[in-house]
Amino acid sequence: MPRYLGMTALAVPMLLMAVAAPAQQQAGKTTKMPLAPNTLSPAEEKEGWKLLFDGSSTSGFRGFKLDTMPSYWMAMDGSLMKEKPTRDIITKDKYKNFELQVDWKVARGGNAGIFYRGTEEYDAIYWSAPEYQLLDDKVHPDGKNRMTAAGAVYGMYASPAGFVKAANEWNHTRLIVKGDHVEHWLNGHKMVSYTLGSKDWAARVAKSKFKAFPNYGKASEGYIGFQGGEDGTLALRNIKIRVLP
């Protein structure tokens, strides 16, 4: 074989490799592998995020007014879940200013909630803690009233319609509590923003069932809780929090 043919044969694959490399590098920049459930990215760890659930253990929680987890709550298939009515659960630590993110889904007709700055002074956590409503709006009767629909501050502030997903589909909640300022987010949309202790807040409390509890919504620090007492399956994952100044 003439020498120049051998050099050409060698040069062609090298040229193809050189052309392909930038394309592969570009693909690496645009194709981002999703995080496994119940894990934090290096960026999240740097920002101060902490997992409240690791996908396999319920050790970050206990029952309301209990030292242990109530029956029917379990870690299964990477989710913290319950399938029957049971007691509410709360974090073992108290939180003052924070951002919480949670993925959640309910069964058809499901109803649940996230409580924040809750105390154990009353017989039920919702007597002290405001509630971020989790709901199958389409089927559950509470979905007919935006004051009790998904994303609402239960019984206090209405949420806009059209942002919650169907039953048995994962939703993403973001809850910001900083000082007296609170924001509810659902699937990337701001649902509610309000000020604890404001004249508007006080007027709404006075017209609600919570007026019977003098300390409702007044704690500056408290537990984060998940409602267990309603019918149907509730599943939670990617429960993460970061403390705010």
Secondary structure by P-SEA (a helix, b strand, c coil): ccaaaaaaaaaaaaaaaaaaaaaaaaaaaabbbbcccccccaaaaaacccccccccccccccccccccccccccccccccccccbbbbbbbccccccbbbbbbbccccccccccccccccccccccccccccccccccccccccccccccccccccccccccccccccbbbbbbbbbcccbbbbbcccccccccccccaaaaaaaaaccccccccccccccbbbbbbcccccbbbbccbbbbbcc
